[in-house]
Amino acid sequence: MLKNDSLDNFLKQNSEIDLSVKTVTSDKVYSILSKAIFRGELKPGQRLVESKLAKLMKVSRTPIREAIIELEQKGLVVSSPPKGVRVAPLPTKEALNEFYDISSVLRGLAVRKAIDNNYITKMEIRQLEEIITESELFLKEGSLRNIANLNIRFHNIIEECSRSKELINIIDNLYKKSRERFSEIISKADRQKKSIEEHKKIVKAIIEKDAILAENLMREHIINGKESLIKEFELRESSS
C-alpha cells in the first residue's frame, strides 16, 4: 500500500511543483511519481492505487490514471491485479550489463546501416545538430529532464534512419528494460555534458560518411552510459 509519509515528504521537498486544480496535468503527475520512484521515495514493489494517489495529491483521478499508463509503458510500474499497480523491481547489475552490452552493438549497427545505405539525409543531420544545440542550452539551465528527452530523440532519429523495423523494435524493448528505468541517474550533469560531446563526434562521423567510425563511437557512447549507471547504482547500494 502507498505510504502517505513517503510521498508527502517528497512533495514538501519539491514545493515548487504546482498541483492546483487549474494547472495540473498528467505530465506533472508523471514527473512527480517518476522522480519519487527514481529517488527511492516509492520503493520497488510498493503498490500505487489511483484513488489513494488522487486523494493524497489533491487532484482528479484522470491525470493520475494517464500518468500511471505512461509509467507502465516505460517500465516504471507493473500491473498488480486485481487493482492498481506496483513499482517495478530493479534489474540486477548483471542484467543491466547485459542490456547495455547488447544495446551498444545494436545501436552501433543502426548508425552503420543508416550511413552505408545512404538513408540518413541532410535534413536528419540538421535535426541531430539542432538537438545538440538545444541540449547545450538546457545543460546551462540545469534542465536535465529536457536533455534526457532530447537524447531519446537523437537516438530515435538515427535508428529510424536504419530503415530496419526489426532492429528498431529490439532496441526499443531493450531500452525499456534498462535506460528508461534509470534515466534520472544517467541524467546527471557531468554525464550529460560528456554525452553531448559524444553526440557531436557521432554526428561528425555521419557527415563524413564514416560508417565504421560512427559505429565504434556509438558503441563507446552506450558503454560509457552503462559505466556511469553501474557506478551510481553501486554507490546507492553501498549507502542504503
C-alpha positions in Angstrom: 0.0 0.0 0.0 1.2 3.5 -0.7 2.6 5.2 2.4 1.5 8.8 2.7 4.6 9.8 4.6 7.0 8.9 1.8 5.1 10.9 -0.9 4.2 13.7 1.5 7.9 14.2 2.3 8.8 14.2 -1.4 6.1 16.8 -2.2 7.3 19.0 0.6 10.9 18.8 -0.6 9.7 19.8 -4.1 7.3 22.6 -3.1 7.9 24.3 -6.5 5.6 21.7 -8.1 2.2 23.3 -8.6 -0.6 20.8 -8.2 -3.5 23.3 -8.2 -6.7 22.2 -10.0 -6.3 24.8 -12.7 -2.8 23.8 -13.8 -2.4 20.1 -13.0 -1.7 17.8 -15.9 -0.8 14.1 -16.3 2.7 15.3 -17.2 3.1 16.9 -13.8 1.8 13.9 -12.0 4.1 11.6 -14.1 7.0 13.9 -13.3 6.3 13.7 -9.5 5.7 9.9 -9.4 8.7 9.1 -11.7 11.0 11.2 -9.6 9.7 9.6 -6.4 10.5 6.2 -7.9 13.9 7.1 -9.1 14.8 8.8 -5.8 13.6 5.9 -3.7 10.6 7.6 -2.1 8.5 5.0 -3.7 10.1 1.6 -3.3 10.2 -1.4 -5.7 7.1 -3.5 -5.1 5.2 -0.6 -3.4 1.6 -0.6 -4.5 0.1 2.5 -6.2 -3.7 2.9 -6.2 -5.4 5.6 -8.3 -8.0 6.7 -5.7 -5.4 7.0 -2.9 -3.0 8.9 -5.1 -5.7 11.3 -6.2 -6.7 12.0 -2.6 -3.1 12.4 -1.5 -2.1 14.7 -4.3 -5.5 16.5 -4.3 -6.2 16.0 -7.9 -8.8 14.2 -10.0 -8.2 10.5 -11.0 -7.9 11.3 -14.7 -4.3 12.7 -14.6 -3.4 10.0 -12.1 -4.7 7.3 -14.5 -2.9 8.8 -17.5 0.3 9.2 -15.6 0.2 5.6 -14.4 -0.4 4.4 -18.0 2.8 6.2 -19.1 4.7 4.8 -16.1 3.6 1.3 -17.1 4.6 1.9 -20.7 8.0 3.0 -19.6 8.5 0.0 -17.3 8.5 2.0 -14.1 5.4 0.2 -12.7 3.9 -3.2 -13.3 0.3 -4.4 -13.1 -0.8 -5.7 -9.7 -4.2 -7.5 -10.0 -7.0 -7.2 -9.1 -6.5 -3.4 -8.8 -3.7 -0.9 -9.1 0.0 -1.3 -10.0 3.3 -1.7 -8.2 6.6 0.0 -8.6 8.7 -2.2 -10.9 11.5 -4.2 -9.3 15.1 -3.1 -10.0 17.1 -5.2 -12.5 20.3 -6.6 -11.3 23.7 -5.2 -12.2 24.3 -8.3 -14.2 21.1 -7.7 -16.2 22.0 -4.1 -16.8 25.4 -5.1 -18.0 23.8 -7.4 -20.5 21.2 -4.9 -21.6 23.7 -2.3 -22.4 26.3 -4.5 -24.0 23.6 -5.8 -26.4 22.3 -2.3 -26.9 25.7 -0.9 -27.8 26.1 -3.5 -30.6 22.5 -2.9 -31.9 22.7 0.9 -31.8 26.1 0.7 -33.5 24.6 -1.4 -36.2 21.8 1.1 -36.6 24.0 4.0 -37.3 26.2 2.0 -39.7 23.2 0.8 -41.7 21.9 4.4 -41.9 25.2 5.6 -43.4 26.1 2.6 -45.6 22.7 2.7 -47.2 22.6 6.5 -47.5 19.3 6.5 -45.6 20.3 9.5 -43.4 19.7 12.7 -45.2 20.9 16.3 -44.7 17.5 17.1 -43.0 18.1 14.4 -40.4 21.7 15.5 -39.8 20.4 19.1 -39.3 17.9 17.7 -36.8 20.7 15.9 -34.9 22.7 19.1 -34.8 19.7 21.1 -33.5 19.2 18.6 -30.8 22.9 19.0 -29.7 22.5 22.8 -29.7 19.3 22.6 -27.6 20.9 20.1 -25.2 23.8 22.5 -24.6 21.3 25.3 -23.7 19.3 23.0 -21.4 22.6 22.0 -19.8 23.4 25.6 -18.9 19.9 25.9 -17.4 20.2 22.6 -15.5 17.2 21.2 -17.2 18.3 17.6 -17.2 15.0 16.0 -17.9 14.7 18.0 -21.1 18.2 16.8 -22.1 17.1 13.2 -21.4 14.1 13.7 -23.7 16.3 15.2 -26.4 18.7 12.3 -26.0 15.8 9.9 -26.8 15.0 11.9 -30.0 18.7 11.9 -31.0 18.9 8.1 -30.9 15.4 7.7 -32.4 16.3 9.7 -35.5 19.4 7.6 -36.1 17.6 4.3 -35.5 14.7 5.3 -37.8 17.2 6.0 -40.5 18.4 2.4 -40.3 15.1 1.6 -42.0 15.1 -1.8 -40.1 11.8 -2.3 -38.2 13.0 -5.4 -36.5 16.2 -3.7 -35.3 14.2 -0.7 -34.0 11.8 -3.0 -32.1 14.6 -4.9 -30.5 16.4 -1.7 -29.4 13.1 -0.3 -28.1 12.5 -3.3 -25.9 16.0 -3.3 -24.5 15.7 0.4 -23.8 12.5 0.0 -21.8 14.2 -2.7 -19.7 17.3 -0.7 -19.0 17.8 3.0 -19.6 14.3 4.4 -19.1 14.2 2.8 -15.6 17.3 4.8 -14.6 17.1 7.9 -16.8 17.3 10.2 -13.8 20.5 8.5 -12.6 22.1 8.8 -16.0 20.8 12.4 -16.4 23.4 13.8 -14.0 25.0 17.0 -15.3 28.6 15.5 -15.6 27.4 12.5 -17.6 25.1 14.6 -19.8 28.0 17.0 -20.6 30.1 14.1 -21.8 27.2 12.6 -23.6 26.6 15.8 -25.7 30.3 15.7 -26.7 30.0 12.1 -27.7 26.9 13.0 -29.8 29.0 15.7 -31.6 31.6 13.1 -32.6 28.9 10.7 -33.8 27.3 13.4 -36.0 30.7 14.4 -37.4 31.3 10.8 -38.4 27.9 10.7 -40.0 28.6 13.8 -42.0 31.9 12.3 -43.2 30.0 9.1 -44.1 32.5 7.1 -42.0 30.2 4.2 -41.1 32.8 2.2 -39.2 33.9 5.2 -37.0 30.3 6.1 -36.4 29.5 2.5 -35.3 32.5 2.4 -32.9 31.7 5.9 -31.5 28.1 4.8 -30.9 29.1 1.6 -29.1 31.6 3.5 -27.0 28.8 6.1 -26.2 26.4 3.4 -24.9 29.1 1.7 -22.9 30.1 5.0 -21.3 26.5 5.5 -20.2 26.4 2.0 -18.8 29.5 2.5 -16.8 28.1 5.8 -15.3 24.9 4.0 -14.4 26.6 1.0 -12.8 28.9 3.3 -10.8 25.9 5.2 -9.5 24.0 2.0 -8.9 26.8 0.7 -6.7 27.1 3.9 -4.8 23.4 3.8 -4.0 23.6 0.2 -2.9 26.5 0.9 -0.6 24.8 3.8 1.1 21.5 2.0 1.6 
